[in-house]
Amino acid sequence: MMQINTDMNILGGLSDWDLVKYYYFNYIDKNSIINYTSIKTNKSIQRFQGAINKSLLKFKKKELEFLFKSIISTEGISRNALYFLFWNMANNNDLFHLINLNVFFESYYNGKVLIKNDEIIAYLNDLKTKEKSIQN
């Protein structure tokens, strides 16, 4: 059964990617994090923390965590770190993986430079008919 969560929706609104680094290294405590980010409500910070920990900072192999730690320690939130986080999220989030596989990459390899919202919605509606875990 697919593990479905809406973390990609939450993370799509993340304006401060340094939070990933802060949460990974436990740089700051819960009470002072509001001083280190442009995100100003505790509720929003908690939503982002949950999504970051569940979809970005969960590693299925120790080698993946070692690679991430190496990148984030030397480069911070760099282009390489963001690529890594993209692939790691696809590894941790079945819905993100399927949308990439069946919509984004299919469009990309067919030379399309734009994906319409309708294409994603059509894919999700089709997926709903096939996958019991997301039917309601």
FENPE-V367110 format. One record per helix or strand of 2 or more residues. SS is the DSSP state (H for helix, E for strand). FROM is the first residue (numbers start at 1). TO is the last residue. If there is no record, write none. Layout:
BEGIN
SS:FROM:TO
SS:FROM:TO
END
This chain:
BEGIN
H:7:11
H:18:25
H:33:35
H:42:56
H:62:75
H:79:92
H:94:109
H:117:130
H:132:134
END
